[in-house]
Amino acid sequence: MKKDITIIPNLVELEQQFEYVNSLIELHRSSAIAKVNIEALLTNWEVGQYISQQLKSAHWGAKVVSELADYLKRINPKRRGFGKRHLYNMVKFYDTYSTDEFNQLGKLLRLDEFVQLPIAQTEEGEIAQSVPTQLPLNEIVQSPIAQLDTPLINMPRILALATFTSHIEIMNRCKSYDERVFYMLYAARQRLNTKELRRCIVNQTYSTLLDKDKMLSPQLLKDYPSSEYLLKDKAVVDFLGLPAKHNEHHLHKGLLEHMKEFILELGKDFLFVDSEYGVQVGGSTKRIDLLFYHRALQCLVAIELKAVDFQPEFIGKMDMYLEALDRDVKRDNENPSIGIILCPSADRSMVEYTLSRSLSPTMVAE
């Protein structure tokens, strides 16, 4: 009698199949979270609009808003987020983004070079890898509820990129609409929570990433045109608590102990590989202070830490590291490695002279 033969997939095949199941779960989970966020934003937008119109028409005064907050709490004590302060935040949310200035912006910042939104599912059921970052501001998120006596102006779709608590941070800390739109896109791209977003705003990520006077080598810009918008030439590491006078060992140790904060400062596309990563050069082993992998650029990133101001000889050492990485570590499907020299400060003229003839994709960050 012929026995049935059971074919057992190898471990690699099983891993791929398991990952497919995981991707389905994460896809629908992300879609559900996005839908919940949109409904929460619509609630805040429409409540804010109604209160705003009542206040502007002089039908209501500030006392009425307090009475409304008390009423909402009385009829549903378990419901949170509708106190007096929250109601006024909703009014501000509506008033800020329903203006003609916001809705008539003809041209948004060109951020598509470095902002790619998380994977989302389209209405047709197809998986979209990215969403255009130049979203027309007159696109709206339709409200499913019937109109009240006061007509509701629908919410601009771009606002759905961030949570309401993130919008409060953006509105309170950013001055221009361009800056606010930037942080909506950046928060979506980097998947930032409110605390992480606040730190990025305080550390002026907007001006740092869009700075046209960065200390990047010509080769880096040639090999990676988008690096101008992906790499920051300033890193705020106040979380280390280092004294004014410190050495490279203290800096290195502090960054390892606060790696999560350091990666957030660099950008979440950086994946930490190793510390003191050894590469063979001739008969000796040279050690790279920190080695990362950058998901968007798809390359290894060597970071050299310095406790003194930039010196031209730093470039030669980095060139050696990058050559060793490309020869012996880089995989065939990866792009050429890049280097970042992190130092307390740098004379920009000295950096420009030093990098102008460098053939290595390198940058200097302060």
N, C-alpha and C positions, 0 to 999 in steps of 0.2 A: 504494500500500500504506500502510495506516494505521500510523503509528509509535506505539510505547508512550511515554507521557508520564510522566516521573519527577517526582514532587512532592517538592521539598526543603523540609523544615520550616524556619521562620525561626529565628533564633538564640535567641529567647526560648523557643520551644517545645522546642528541643533542650536548652536549659539546664534546663528543667523535667523533661524525660525523663531527663537525666543525673542530676539530683538525686534522682529516684525510685529509680534504680539504686543510688545512693550510700546512700540511706536504708535500702534492703533489706540492703546489706552491713553497715552500722553496727548495724542492728537485730539481725541474727543474730550478729554479733561480740559485741555487748553481752550477748546471751543466753548465748553460750558462756562468756564470762568469768564471768558470774553463776553458771553451773552449776559451773564449776571452783572458784570461791570457796566455794560451799556444800559441795562435797566436801572441800575443805581444812579448812573449819571443823568438819565432821562428824568428820574424822580427829582433829583436835585435841581436840574435845569428848569423843569416846569413849575415846581414849587417856588423856586427863586424868581421866575418870571411873574408868576401871579402876585407874589408879595411885592415885587418891585413896582408893578403897575398900580397896585393899590396904594403904595406909598407916594408914588409920583402924582397920582390923581388926587391926593389929599384926602382920600377916603379913609386911610389909616394913618395913625401916628405910631411912634416908637412903642407906646404903651400897648397898642393893639398886638404888635409882634410878640411881646412878652405874654400877653393873654393867650395868643395862639399857641405858644410853646407850652403853657400850662394846660391848655385844653387837650393838646395832643398827648401829653403825658398822662392826663387824667383818664382819657378813654382807652389808652393802651399803655399801662405802666411798664410793660416789658420791652416796648419798642425803644431803641436807642438811636441817637443821631439827629434828634429834632428839637434840641434845646434852643434857646434864644440865640446864642453865639453861632450855632450850626445853621440856623435859618438865615442869619445875616451873611454867612459864608455862601449860601446858595444864591442869595440876592447878588452878591459880588460876582459869583461865577457867571450868572446870567448877564449882568450889566457889563462885565469885562469882554465877553465874547459875542455879544449881540450887537456890537457897535459897527457902524459903517466902515470905520478904519480897519477893523479886523476882517470883515467880510468882503471888502473891496481890495484886499491885497492882490495885486496883479501877479506878483512873482515872489514865491517863497525862496528861502535859502536853498542853494544847490547842495543838498545833503545826501543825494542818492549815491554819491561815491562811497559813503561810509556807513549809511544807515540802512540796514536790511532788517525788516520786521520779522518777528517769529513766524514760523509756519502756521498758516491758517487754512480753513476749508472754505472754498467758495460756495456760492449758492447752488452751483451746478454739481457740487460734490467732488470737484477736482481739488487736488492739493496744490495750493499756491505757495511757491517758495518765498516770494517776497511781495510787498505791496508798494506801489509807487509812492515816493515820499513827497512828490509835488501834488498832494491831494487838493483838488479845487475846494476852496473854503466854502463855496456855496452848496456843496453836497451836504445833505442833511440825513440825520437819523430819524426816520418817521416814528411818530408816537402812535402806539396801538390804541390809545384811549380816545374817546370822543371829545370834541372841543367843548370847553366850558363857555360861559358867557363871554369871557375875555379870550379872544383867539390866541392860540399858542404858536409861538415861532419855534420851528423845529431846530434841534441842536446841530451845529456843524459836525460832520462826521469825524473830522480830525481830532476832536476832543476825546474820542473813544480810545485813543492810544494810551491814555494814562488814567489812573484811578482818581477819585475825587480828592482824597487826601494829598495825592501828588499834585493835583491842580492847585490846591490851597498853597502849597509850598511855592509852586511856580508863580502864581499870581502875586504872592506877598514878597518874593525875593527878586523877581525879574522886572526890569523896567520897560523893555520894548516888546512888541509882538514878535519880532524876529527871534529874540532870545527865548521867548516863551514857547514858540513853535519848535525851536531847536531842542529844548529839554523834553517836550512831549515825544519827539522822535527818538531822542537819545535814551530816554527812560524805557521806551518800547524795545529799542534795539539791544540795550544792555540788560533788559529785564530787571530794572532797578526797583527795589522797594522804596518807601518814602524816606526812610533814614539814609539810604545810600544816595538817593537823588539829592537830598538836602546837602550832603557833603560835596557832591559834584558841583552844585550851584555855588556854595560857599567858596570852593576852591577854583571857581571861575573856569570850569571846563569849556564853556562856550567860547570865551575869548582865546583860551589856550589852543583848542583844536582848530579854530578858524584863523589863527595867527599866520600871516603870510611870510613872516620873517623868522622861520624856524631854522634850527641849526642842523640841516640835513645835507648829506653829501649829494652831489649831482648824480652819482651812480645809484643811490637809493631812490631818488625821484625818477630816474630812468627805468629801473627795474620794477619799482612799485609806485606808479603815479598816484594811487589812492592813499599812500602812506602819509601824505600831507594832512589828510583828514582822519587818519586812524591812530597816529602816534603823537603823544604829547611831549613837548620839550621842557615841560615843568612838572615836577612831582612834589606834592605837599605831603611830607612824612612827619607831620607834627605828632602823630599818634605814637611815635617812637619815644618821645620825651628825652631826646639826646641833649647833653649839654652843648654849649657853644663850641667848646673844644672837644673833639672826639676823634677816634681813629677809625680806620676801615673795618677793623675787627668788630668794634661796637656797632657800627652801621650795619654790617653783614648780619650779626647776631640779632639785632633788633628787627630787621626785615624778615628774617626767618621766623621769629616769634610772632610777627604780625603779618603773616603772608596774606591772609584774607583781605586785610585793609590795603596792603600794598597792591594786590591784583586789582582791587576796585579802583585804586588811584590810577593805575596804568590803563585799565579797561578790561572788561570781563572776557575779551577775546584771548587774553593771555592765559595759557595753561602752564602751571609750574612743572618743570621736568626734574631738576636736581640742583643742589648747591655744591659748590666746589667740583664741578663736573670735569673729569679728567680727559684730556685729549693727548694723543701721542704725537710728539714733534721730534723727529730724529730719535735720539736715544734717551730723551727725557719726557716726563709727563707734565704738561701744563694744565693748570686748573682754572676754569672759568667761574667767576664768583657765583653767578646765577644763570641758569639756562631755562628758557621758556619755549613754548610753541605757540604761534599766533594762528588762530583758526581762520580768520579772514584772509590773511596773507599766505597761509599755508607754508610756513617756514619756521625754522628754528631761530630763536632770538637770544643772543648772548648779551648779558648785562655785566659790565665791569663797574665796580663801585670804587669811588675815590672820595677821600676825606679832605682833599685839597682842591683848589681851583684848577680848571682845565689847563693841561700842558700839551703841546703838539706831539710829544713822544707817546702819549696815550694811544694815538691812532695806529702806530706801528704794531703795538701789542695786540690791539683788536683785530687788525688785518690778519695776523698769524692765527688767532682763534678761529676766525671765519673760514680761512683756508682749510684748517684742520677739520672743522665741522663739515664743510662741503665735500672734502675728499673721503672722510672715513665714517661720518655719522649720518649725513643727509641721505634720505631714501630717494629712489628714482622719481617717485610721484610728488616730491616736495620741491619747493622753490629754493633758490639760493638763500643761505642764512644771512641775517642782518645783525648789526651790533648797536648797542646803546651804551654810551659812556655816561654814567650818572655821577655828577660832581656838584659841590655846593654852589658854584657860580662859574661863569665863563665869559671871557672877553670875546664878544661876538665877532669882532674883526679878526682876532687870532683864529677863531674857529673857522671862519670863512676862508682865510688863507690856507689853513691846514687841510680842510676838506675839499677845496676846489680841484685838486689834482688826484684825490684819492680814488682808487678804482674799486673800493669796497663800499657796499651799501651800509653806511654807518650814520648815526646821529649822536649829537651831544644833548643831554638833558640836564637841567639844573634841579 
